[in-house]
Amino acid sequence: MFLSHNFISKAMIIPIDGLKPSKQVLEEFGILDKAELLPGGLSRAFLAGNIVVKYSPEDTEEEVVWLATMLDNIRREDFRVQKFIKSKKGRYLVDGWVAYEFLAGDFRKDIEHLKLKKEVLRSFHEAIKNESLPPNYNFERTDPWGVAEDMVWGERPIECHKRIMKEIEVLVDFLEPLELPRQLIQGDPGHVLFSDEEPPALIDLSWHYRPADFSLVVLAADALCCWCGDECNCLNADEVYKIFEDVEHFDQLLLKAVLRRVLEVEGHLKFDINYLDMLDGLKPAIDFVSNLFSRKT
């Protein structure tokens, strides 16, 4: 998902083999290789040679032109971004499909790569700090991520399932308003790939309009969560905190980031009550922030 912030229901999560691009779509983008389904991405992204084709029906040609142009204008050597490909007719969107160059790399979970992610995100946000908002950007978001974010920034009342409120009711009392400059940010900052041969790559951009440092702190909040199960290889929470403690207003931003992740669960519950199980993985981050603020009182 590149631009649209409308939540995709289960009906949009396509079959096991994905919604394959037609031969006509591939030919229009000049693709001769066979398209193979990529993992993740709601089963809507395929790799054909060194080109990714992705089903993106929520987007308009105007929006994809905006994104492609912006990314083309980034001139940095310390990170890579997706470069979109035009069709034979000069369009970026063909029957709901877009195409862009494949970025090689893999996800790495260790403390040194967390530091690198932080620096990559800082550089990226510096590169786009003066960019205008996407066409038709919707400030009245209805997806779980946007609604949760509005709640923690005081733009909507906090409303959630009683079990979620039980987990966070103490933390909510510590929320404070922050007046910081806003810009486009990567709202899902963990999507950074690493390669031994090339600079890190940012993928799956999800646009939010918040302070740039909020993206960094969502990255920190995610690093404090634990999804390991019985064999845990999570990062040390104190080491994670130390990496980000130079971020201005870090404690308050971290509080907002952790609460955002927890409140996102509320938005998913309308589709599946089992999303409440996500609270187990979020608990370490909740506890860390709770202890952080409890020591201040």
C-alpha positions in Angstrom: 0.0 0.0 0.0 1.6 3.2 -1.1 -0.8 6.1 -0.6 -4.3 5.1 0.4 -5.1 4.9 4.1 -8.4 3.0 3.8 -8.3 -0.3 5.7 -8.4 -3.4 3.6 -10.8 -6.0 4.8 -10.3 -9.7 4.6 -12.2 -9.7 1.3 -9.2 -7.8 -0.2 -6.6 -10.3 1.1 -6.4 -12.3 -2.0 -6.1 -16.1 -2.5 -3.1 -18.2 -1.6 -1.5 -17.6 -5.1 -2.4 -13.9 -5.0 -4.1 -11.9 -7.7 -1.7 -12.5 -10.5 -0.9 -9.7 -13.0 -2.3 -10.5 -16.4 0.0 -11.1 -19.5 -1.3 -7.8 -20.8 -0.2 -5.9 -17.7 3.2 -7.5 -17.7 3.7 -6.7 -21.4 2.5 -3.1 -20.9 5.4 -2.7 -18.4 7.8 -4.4 -20.8 8.1 -7.4 -18.5 9.0 -10.7 -20.2 9.9 -12.8 -17.1 7.4 -14.9 -15.2 5.9 -13.2 -12.2 6.3 -15.1 -8.9 4.3 -14.2 -5.7 6.4 -12.4 -3.0 5.8 -13.1 0.7 3.8 -10.5 2.6 2.2 -7.5 1.0 -1.3 -8.9 1.3 -0.4 -11.3 -1.5 -0.5 -8.5 -4.0 3.2 -8.2 -5.0 5.0 -10.3 -7.6 8.6 -10.4 -8.7 9.4 -10.7 -12.4 13.1 -10.7 -13.1 14.3 -7.5 -11.3 10.9 -5.8 -11.3 8.2 -5.9 -8.7 4.6 -5.5 -9.9 2.0 -4.8 -7.2 -1.7 -4.5 -7.2 -2.6 -1.1 -5.9 -6.2 -0.4 -6.8 -6.7 2.2 -4.1 -4.3 4.6 -5.8 -4.9 7.0 -8.7 -2.5 7.8 -11.5 -2.1 11.3 -10.0 -1.0 9.8 -6.7 1.5 7.4 -8.2 3.0 10.1 -10.4 3.5 12.2 -7.2 5.2 9.3 -5.4 7.3 8.3 -8.4 8.5 11.9 -9.0 9.3 12.5 -5.3 11.4 9.3 -5.1 13.1 10.1 -8.3 14.2 13.5 -7.0 15.9 12.0 -3.9 19.7 12.1 -4.4 21.3 10.3 -1.4 24.0 7.7 -1.3 23.3 6.4 2.2 20.0 4.7 1.4 17.9 3.4 -1.6 14.3 3.9 -2.4 11.9 2.4 -4.9 12.1 3.7 -8.5 8.8 3.3 -10.4 8.6 2.2 -14.0 6.3 3.7 -16.6 4.3 1.6 -19.0 4.7 1.7 -22.8 2.0 4.3 -22.9 3.8 6.5 -20.3 1.6 5.7 -17.3 2.5 4.4 -13.9 -0.8 2.6 -13.2 -2.1 -0.1 -15.5 -5.4 -1.8 -14.6 -4.6 -1.1 -10.9 -1.0 -2.4 -11.1 2.3 -0.5 -10.5 5.8 -1.6 -11.3 9.1 -0.6 -9.7 12.7 -1.8 -9.4 13.4 -4.7 -7.0 15.5 -3.6 -4.1 17.7 -6.5 -2.8 18.3 -7.0 0.9 16.9 -8.6 4.0 15.6 -7.7 7.4 18.1 -7.8 10.2 17.2 -7.8 13.9 20.2 -6.8 16.1 21.2 -3.7 18.0 23.7 -2.5 15.4 21.2 -2.6 12.6 18.6 -0.9 14.8 21.1 2.0 15.0 21.5 2.0 11.2 17.7 2.0 10.7 17.5 5.1 12.9 20.2 6.9 10.9 18.6 5.9 7.6 15.2 7.2 8.7 16.7 10.5 9.8 18.4 10.9 6.5 15.2 10.0 4.6 13.1 12.4 6.5 15.6 15.2 6.0 15.5 14.4 2.2 11.7 14.8 2.1 11.1 17.4 4.8 9.9 20.0 2.2 7.8 17.7 0.2 4.1 18.6 -0.2 1.4 16.1 0.8 0.2 13.5 -1.6 -2.8 14.5 -3.8 -6.1 14.0 -2.0 -4.4 13.2 1.3 -7.1 12.4 3.8 -6.7 13.9 7.3 -9.9 12.2 8.4 -8.4 8.7 8.3 -10.5 5.7 9.2 -7.9 2.9 9.1 -6.7 1.4 12.5 -3.3 3.1 12.2 -4.6 6.6 11.5 -7.4 6.4 14.1 -5.0 5.2 16.8 -2.5 7.9 15.9 -5.2 10.6 16.2 -6.1 9.3 19.6 -2.5 9.5 21.1 -2.1 13.0 19.6 -5.3 14.2 21.3 -7.2 14.6 18.0 -9.8 12.0 18.9 -11.1 10.7 22.2 -9.5 7.4 23.3 -12.1 4.7 22.8 -11.2 1.0 22.9 -12.1 -2.5 24.1 -12.2 -2.9 27.8 -9.2 -5.3 27.8 -7.1 -2.8 25.9 -8.1 0.0 28.3 -7.1 -2.2 31.2 -3.6 -2.6 29.8 -3.1 1.1 29.1 -5.3 3.1 31.5 -2.3 4.2 33.7 -0.3 5.2 30.6 -3.1 7.4 29.2 -2.8 9.7 32.2 0.8 10.5 31.3 -0.1 11.8 27.8 0.9 15.4 27.2 0.4 17.7 24.2 3.4 18.3 22.0 3.6 21.1 19.5 6.2 20.0 17.0 6.6 20.7 13.2 5.0 18.1 11.0 6.0 16.6 7.7 5.5 13.5 5.7 7.0 10.5 7.6 7.4 6.8 7.1 4.6 5.5 9.4 5.9 1.9 9.4 9.6 2.5 9.9 10.7 -1.1 10.4 10.7 -1.7 6.6 14.4 -1.3 6.0 16.4 -3.9 4.0 20.1 -4.4 4.4 22.6 -5.7 1.9 26.3 -6.3 2.2 26.9 -4.8 -1.3 24.5 -1.8 -1.3 23.2 0.9 1.0 20.0 0.1 3.1 16.7 0.3 1.3 13.4 1.7 2.5 10.4 -0.2 1.2 6.6 -0.3 1.7 6.3 3.4 2.4 3.2 4.3 4.5 2.7 8.0 4.7 1.8 9.7 7.9 1.8 13.5 8.6 3.6 13.8 12.0 6.8 15.1 13.5 9.8 13.4 11.9 11.1 12.0 15.2 7.8 10.2 15.7 8.8 7.7 13.0 12.1 7.0 14.9 10.2 6.4 18.1 7.7 4.0 16.5 10.8 2.1 15.4 12.0 2.1 19.1 8.5 1.0 20.3 8.5 -1.9 17.9 11.9 -3.0 19.1 10.5 -3.1 22.7 7.8 -5.6 21.7 8.3 -9.3 21.7 6.8 -11.7 19.2 9.3 -14.6 19.8 7.3 -17.2 21.7 9.2 -19.7 23.7 12.7 -19.0 22.3 13.2 -15.3 22.7 15.9 -13.3 20.9 14.5 -9.9 21.5 16.8 -6.9 21.9 17.7 -5.6 25.4 15.2 -2.9 26.3 17.8 -0.7 28.0 20.1 -0.9 25.0 17.2 0.1 22.7 16.4 3.1 24.9 20.0 4.2 24.9 20.0 4.3 21.1 17.1 6.8 20.9 17.6 8.8 24.1 19.1 11.7 22.1 15.7 12.2 20.4 14.1 15.4 21.7 11.0 14.7 23.8 11.8 11.0 23.5 9.9 9.7 26.6 6.7 11.4 25.6 7.0 10.4 22.0 7.8 6.8 23.0 4.6 6.8 25.2 2.6 8.0 22.1 4.2 5.4 19.9 3.6 2.4 22.2 0.0 3.6 22.8 -0.5 3.9 19.1 0.5 0.3 18.5 -1.8 -0.9 21.3 -4.8 1.2 20.1 -4.3 -0.1 16.5 -5.6 -3.4 17.9 -8.9 -1.8 18.5 -9.2 -0.9 14.9 -8.6 -4.5 13.9 -11.2 -6.0 16.3 -14.1 -5.1 13.9 -12.7 -7.8 11.7 -11.4 -10.4 14.1 -11.6 -10.5 17.9 -8.5 -12.7 17.9 -6.5 -9.5 17.4 -6.7 -9.1 21.1 -3.9 -11.8 21.3 -1.6 -9.1 19.9 -1.6 -7.5 23.3 0.7 -10.3 24.5 3.4 -9.3 22.2 2.9 -5.6 23.0 3.1 -6.2 26.8 6.9 -5.8 27.1 6.7 -2.3 25.5 3.7 -1.4 27.7 5.6 -2.5 30.8 8.8 -0.6 29.8 7.0 2.7 29.3 4.9 2.2 32.4 8.1 1.7 34.5 9.7 4.7 32.8 6.9 7.1 33.7 6.3 5.5 37.1 9.9 6.4 38.1 9.1 10.0 37.3 6.2 10.3 39.8 
